[in-house]
């Protein structure tokens, strides 16, 4: 941990005038000295002895992979590259008669290091685009869509609010609650939608940004 050894300005009469060089500029120099390692790569330190815990930017692959490296006393240890821990987007099977919104397939990607799942896509109540019933929990995923091992870590349940569309009444509103829940018979992780608001043909529910930790 870095500490800033600032020069403090005291109240008059002990310090009636601020000295730009010894006080203000010196303080800015103190900040620059402490954050300067972040402007260097580990190799740029050369033979300079740096304290254990010194941090520096450490780009790889011609500068496309920026991470932090920490001096461990005998070597530089790099942080995880979280851009490579995610799976690709994987299709999620939808329980009939629910269907994916055209051009917005329901998909998930998983970060196994952080144990995190993120969704995207949209769902229609059925292929005809009928209105979602209100205040009713409807499971939209099939029994085999998401394995039980991906159930939320906080007691097996996670609730999040999400966007819907196509309000048909003046001054109306529409929203939905998405529930990620551990289910049994068979054991699985289910996604439920509880639509709230004004009904309207073609209403859809979006899952973009829904996420949880497992």
Protein Blocks (a to p, Z undefined) as FASTA:
>chain_A
ZZdddddddddfklmbacfklmmmmmmmmmmmmmmmmmpcfklnmmaccdehiacdddee
hhiaccddddehjaccddddfklmpccddddddddfbdcdehiacdddddfklopadded
dddfblnopacdehiacdfbdfklpcfklgcfeloiacdddddehiabehiacddddddd
ddehiaddddddddedjddehiacdfehiacdZZ
